[in-house]
Amino acid sequence: MTWGHNVDDEVAKDLLVAFVEAGGTLVDTAAWYADGVAEELLGSLLRTAVGREELLLVTKAGIGGPADRNAIDTSRRTLLDTLDASLARLGTDHVDLWLVHRFDPDTPLAETLAALDYAVDTGRTRYVGVANAAGWQLAAAASWQAAVPGRAALVAAAAEYSLLARGAERELIPAAEHLGVGLLPWSPLGRGVLTGKYRHGVPADSRAASTELAPFVEAFFDARSRRVVDAVATAADGLGVPALEVALAWVRDQPGVAAPVLGARTTGQLLAALAAEHLTLPVEIMQALDDVSRPPVGYPERAY
């Protein structure tokens, strides 16, 4: 998301090469990121730094437009035009997974899903899914697709999910598990807060120090979040690993999770995050972190 915004070409190249060399395969982007510059940058690196066949490319459509970059539009015309523009910027004839970036209350669901079917039928994407959906939206879309043979099945749902953002557990994650849809948690480090770097102030080079992203990060500066961050730090100290490894390992090992989607601004950050692959949290720590971060869930998600 930060490529073409506060990650330049050389750093992006270093990140992508390091990721592939570490065995990474899935790279997530969107037409909306940096108004298309992120896709252009990734496309250039697919021609010069790594091979297209080495990656599973994920991109998204449905947010942004010439007049309003935050507008939501999942009409058939807009989705397919956006996908074609994404493919041109990426320099490929297909992506591996294409997601509807957000549901549009002004577009009939059948029209949105027809665009996904067409994208698969014409080879523009191999698989399709949704992002930022509520549980009922995922269930409605997946059920519609499953009702008639030949429609493109939804295989993935991207949602914010971390020890600081567990709202998806109320309805989205149970729906995804029931439907066999893989979860792609974004911001698994709680917008960077779970790394512990904000425990004693705001670093000058952090997202919270920028005018644009500060409100996004500061949402997790409340008392509850501080308790969770302290618990992660305590677990990390006991295990002798960085806090971000604990936070990532917790997300990775939750039911239904296919792959956490994380952003890194430096190669050092990326390699530190990838080190979590070697960590398995003890059951006692998983339980303690679950206890301190569990959101209130009751009726109707759970019966009486």
C-alpha positions as CSV (number, residue, x, y, z in Angstrom):
1,M,0.0,0.0,0.0
2,T,2.9,2.4,0.7
3,W,4.7,1.7,-2.6
4,G,4.9,4.8,-4.7
5,H,3.9,6.8,-1.6
6,N,6.6,6.5,1.0
7,V,8.5,3.5,-0.4
8,D,10.6,4.4,-3.4
9,D,11.7,2.3,-6.4
10,E,15.0,1.1,-4.9
11,V,13.5,0.1,-1.6
12,A,10.6,-1.6,-3.3
13,K,13.1,-3.6,-5.4
14,D,15.1,-4.7,-2.3
15,L,11.9,-5.7,-0.5
16,L,10.6,-7.8,-3.3
17,V,13.9,-9.6,-4.0
18,A,14.3,-10.3,-0.3
19,F,10.8,-11.6,0.0
20,V,11.2,-14.0,-3.0
21,E,14.6,-15.1,-1.8
22,A,13.0,-16.0,1.6
23,G,10.4,-18.2,-0.1
24,G,7.6,-15.6,-0.2
25,T,5.1,-15.9,-3.0
26,L,1.9,-13.8,-2.4
27,V,2.1,-10.1,-3.1
28,D,-1.0,-7.9,-2.5
29,T,-1.7,-4.6,-4.1
30,A,-4.7,-2.6,-5.4
31,A,-5.7,-0.2,-8.1
32,W,-6.4,2.4,-5.4
33,Y,-2.9,2.3,-3.8
34,A,-1.0,5.5,-4.7
35,D,-3.5,6.0,-7.4
36,G,-2.1,3.2,-9.5
37,V,1.6,3.9,-8.9
38,A,2.0,0.9,-6.6
39,E,0.9,-1.4,-9.4
40,E,3.1,0.4,-11.9
41,L,6.1,-0.1,-9.6
42,L,5.3,-3.7,-9.0
43,G,4.9,-4.2,-12.7
44,S,8.3,-2.7,-13.5
45,L,9.9,-5.0,-10.9
46,L,8.3,-8.0,-12.5
47,R,10.2,-7.1,-15.7
48,T,13.5,-6.4,-14.0
49,A,13.9,-7.9,-10.6
50,V,11.9,-11.1,-10.2
51,G,9.9,-13.3,-12.6
52,R,6.2,-13.1,-12.9
53,E,6.0,-16.9,-12.5
54,E,7.6,-16.6,-9.0
55,L,4.6,-14.7,-7.6
56,L,1.0,-15.0,-6.8
57,L,-0.4,-11.6,-7.6
58,V,-3.4,-10.2,-5.7
59,T,-5.0,-6.9,-6.7
60,K,-8.3,-5.2,-5.8
61,A,-10.9,-3.0,-7.5
62,G,-14.0,-1.0,-6.4
63,I,-12.5,2.0,-4.6
64,G,-11.3,5.2,-6.2
65,G,-12.1,7.1,-9.4
66,P,-11.2,10.2,-11.4
67,A,-13.4,12.5,-9.3
68,D,-13.1,10.9,-5.9
69,R,-10.3,8.5,-4.9
70,N,-12.4,7.3,-2.0
71,A,-15.5,6.6,-4.0
72,I,-17.0,3.1,-3.9
73,D,-18.2,1.7,-7.2
74,T,-18.5,-2.0,-7.9
75,S,-20.5,-1.8,-11.1
76,R,-19.6,-4.2,-13.8
77,R,-18.2,-1.5,-16.0
78,T,-16.0,0.1,-13.4
79,L,-14.7,-3.2,-12.0
80,L,-13.7,-4.6,-15.4
81,D,-12.3,-1.3,-16.6
82,T,-10.3,-1.1,-13.4
83,L,-9.0,-4.6,-13.7
84,D,-7.9,-4.0,-17.3
85,A,-6.0,-0.9,-16.2
86,S,-4.4,-2.9,-13.3
87,L,-3.3,-5.6,-15.7
88,A,-1.7,-2.9,-18.0
89,R,0.1,-1.4,-15.1
90,L,1.3,-4.8,-13.8
91,G,2.4,-5.8,-17.3
92,T,0.6,-9.2,-17.1
93,D,-2.4,-10.8,-18.8
94,H,-3.8,-12.1,-15.5
95,V,-3.7,-11.9,-11.8
96,D,-3.9,-14.9,-9.5
97,L,-6.5,-13.4,-7.2
98,W,-8.8,-10.5,-7.7
99,L,-10.8,-9.0,-4.8
100,V,-13.7,-6.6,-4.6
101,H,-12.2,-4.0,-2.4
102,R,-15.4,-3.1,-0.6
103,F,-19.1,-3.7,-1.1
104,D,-21.2,-1.1,-2.8
105,P,-24.7,-0.5,-1.5
106,D,-25.7,1.2,-4.8
107,T,-24.8,-1.7,-7.1
108,P,-26.8,-4.9,-7.1
109,L,-24.8,-7.8,-5.8
110,A,-25.6,-9.9,-8.9
111,E,-24.0,-7.3,-11.1
112,T,-20.8,-7.2,-9.0
113,L,-20.6,-10.9,-9.0
114,A,-21.2,-11.1,-12.8
115,A,-18.1,-9.0,-13.2
116,L,-16.1,-11.6,-11.2
117,D,-17.5,-14.4,-13.3
118,Y,-16.5,-12.6,-16.5
119,A,-13.0,-11.9,-15.2
120,V,-12.5,-15.6,-14.5
121,D,-14.1,-16.8,-17.8
122,T,-11.9,-14.4,-19.9
123,G,-8.7,-15.4,-18.1
124,R,-8.1,-12.0,-16.5
125,T,-7.9,-13.7,-13.1
126,R,-7.5,-17.2,-11.8
127,Y,-9.6,-16.8,-8.6
128,V,-11.8,-14.2,-7.0
129,G,-12.8,-13.0,-3.5
130,V,-13.8,-10.0,-1.4
131,A,-12.3,-7.6,1.0
132,N,-13.7,-5.6,4.0
133,A,-16.9,-7.5,3.8
134,A,-19.4,-8.2,6.7
135,G,-20.2,-11.8,7.4
136,W,-23.6,-11.6,5.8
137,Q,-22.2,-10.0,2.7
138,L,-19.6,-12.8,2.3
139,A,-22.3,-15.4,2.9
140,A,-24.7,-13.8,0.4
141,A,-22.1,-13.5,-2.3
142,A,-20.6,-17.0,-1.8
143,S,-24.1,-18.6,-1.7
144,W,-25.1,-16.7,-4.9
145,Q,-22.0,-18.0,-6.6
146,A,-22.6,-21.6,-5.4
147,A,-26.2,-21.6,-6.5
148,V,-25.5,-22.1,-10.2
149,P,-22.7,-24.4,-11.6
150,G,-20.1,-22.6,-13.5
151,R,-20.0,-19.4,-11.5
152,A,-16.7,-18.4,-10.0
153,A,-16.4,-19.5,-6.4
154,L,-15.2,-17.0,-3.8
155,V,-12.0,-18.4,-2.4
156,A,-10.7,-15.6,-0.2
157,A,-11.8,-12.8,2.1
158,A,-9.4,-10.0,3.2
159,A,-10.1,-8.3,6.5
160,E,-8.3,-6.4,9.2
161,Y,-7.5,-8.9,11.9
162,S,-5.0,-8.7,14.7
163,L,-4.8,-8.9,18.5
164,L,-6.1,-5.3,18.5
165,A,-8.8,-5.8,15.8
166,R,-10.8,-9.0,16.4
167,G,-14.2,-7.8,15.3
168,A,-14.0,-10.2,12.3
169,E,-14.4,-13.1,14.8
170,R,-18.0,-12.1,15.5
171,E,-19.4,-13.1,12.1
172,L,-17.0,-12.9,9.2
173,I,-14.5,-15.5,10.3
174,P,-17.2,-18.1,11.2
175,A,-18.9,-17.5,7.8
176,A,-15.6,-17.9,6.0
177,E,-14.8,-21.1,7.8
178,H,-18.2,-22.5,7.1
179,L,-18.0,-21.6,3.4
180,G,-14.4,-22.8,2.9
181,V,-13.1,-19.3,2.2
182,G,-9.5,-18.5,3.2
183,L,-8.9,-15.4,5.4
184,L,-6.2,-12.9,4.4
185,P,-5.7,-10.7,7.5
186,W,-4.5,-7.3,6.7
187,S,-2.7,-5.1,9.3
188,P,-1.9,-8.2,11.4
189,L,0.5,-6.0,13.5
190,G,-2.3,-3.7,14.6
191,R,-1.3,-0.9,12.3
192,G,2.2,-1.3,13.7
193,V,1.2,-0.7,17.3
194,L,1.8,-4.4,18.3
195,T,5.5,-4.1,17.5
196,G,5.7,-2.0,20.7
197,K,7.3,0.9,19.0
198,Y,4.7,3.4,20.3
199,R,4.9,2.3,24.0
200,H,7.1,5.2,24.9
201,G,6.2,7.8,22.3
202,V,5.8,8.3,18.6
203,P,9.0,7.7,16.5
204,A,9.7,10.5,14.0
205,D,9.8,8.1,11.0
206,S,6.6,6.1,12.0
207,R,3.2,6.2,10.4
208,A,1.7,7.8,13.5
209,A,4.1,10.8,12.9
210,S,2.6,11.5,9.5
211,T,-0.4,13.8,9.1
212,E,-2.2,11.4,6.7
213,L,-1.8,8.2,8.7
214,A,-1.8,9.4,12.3
215,P,-5.5,9.0,12.8
216,F,-5.3,5.4,11.4
217,V,-2.7,4.4,13.9
218,E,-3.9,6.4,16.9
219,A,-7.2,4.4,16.9
220,F,-5.1,1.8,18.8
221,F,-3.6,4.2,21.4
222,D,-6.5,3.6,23.9
223,A,-6.2,1.9,27.3
224,R,-7.4,-1.5,26.0
225,S,-4.9,-1.5,23.3
226,R,-2.1,-0.6,25.7
227,R,-3.0,-3.7,27.8
228,V,-2.8,-5.9,24.8
229,V,0.5,-4.4,23.7
230,D,1.9,-4.9,27.2
231,A,0.8,-8.5,27.2
232,V,2.5,-9.1,23.8
233,A,5.7,-7.5,25.1
234,T,5.7,-9.7,28.2
235,A,5.2,-12.8,26.1
236,A,8.0,-11.7,23.7
237,D,10.4,-11.1,26.6
238,G,9.6,-14.5,28.0
239,L,10.3,-16.2,24.7
240,G,13.3,-14.1,23.8
241,V,11.9,-12.9,20.5
242,P,10.7,-9.5,19.2
243,A,7.1,-8.5,19.9
244,L,6.1,-8.5,16.2
245,E,7.0,-12.2,15.9
246,V,4.5,-13.0,18.7
247,A,1.8,-10.8,17.2
248,L,2.3,-12.4,13.7
249,A,2.5,-15.9,15.0
250,W,-0.8,-15.5,16.9
251,V,-2.6,-14.3,13.7
252,R,-1.0,-16.9,11.5
253,D,-2.2,-19.8,13.6
254,Q,-5.8,-18.7,14.0
255,P,-8.4,-21.0,12.4
256,G,-9.2,-20.2,8.8
257,V,-6.2,-17.9,8.2
258,A,-4.5,-18.5,4.8
259,A,-1.7,-15.9,5.0
260,P,-1.3,-12.6,7.0
261,V,-0.8,-9.7,4.6
262,L,1.8,-7.3,6.1
263,G,3.4,-4.1,4.9
264,A,7.1,-3.3,5.4
265,R,8.9,0.0,4.6
266,T,12.4,-1.4,4.9
267,T,14.1,-4.7,4.2
268,G,15.0,-4.9,7.9
269,Q,11.3,-4.7,8.8
270,L,10.4,-7.4,6.3
271,L,13.1,-9.9,7.4
272,A,12.1,-9.3,11.1
273,A,8.5,-10.2,10.2
274,L,9.4,-13.2,8.2
275,A,11.3,-14.6,11.2
276,A,7.9,-15.3,12.8
277,E,7.6,-18.3,10.5
278,H,10.0,-20.1,12.9
279,L,8.0,-19.3,16.0
280,T,5.2,-21.5,17.4
281,L,3.6,-20.0,20.5
282,P,3.1,-22.2,23.5
283,V,-0.6,-23.0,24.2
284,E,-0.4,-21.0,27.5
285,I,0.7,-17.9,25.7
286,M,-1.9,-18.2,23.0
287,Q,-4.5,-18.5,25.7
288,A,-3.2,-15.6,27.7
289,L,-3.2,-13.4,24.6
290,D,-6.6,-14.5,23.7
291,D,-7.9,-13.7,27.1
292,V,-6.5,-10.2,27.2
293,S,-7.6,-9.2,23.7
294,R,-10.9,-11.1,23.3
295,P,-13.7,-8.8,22.1
296,P,-17.2,-8.9,23.7
297,V,-19.3,-11.4,21.8
298,G,-22.8,-12.3,22.7
299,Y,-26.3,-12.7,21.2
300,P,-26.9,-13.3,18.4
301,E,-23.4,-14.4,17.4
302,R,-23.4,-16.8,20.3
303,A,-26.6,-18.2,21.7
304,Y,-27.4,-17.2,25.3
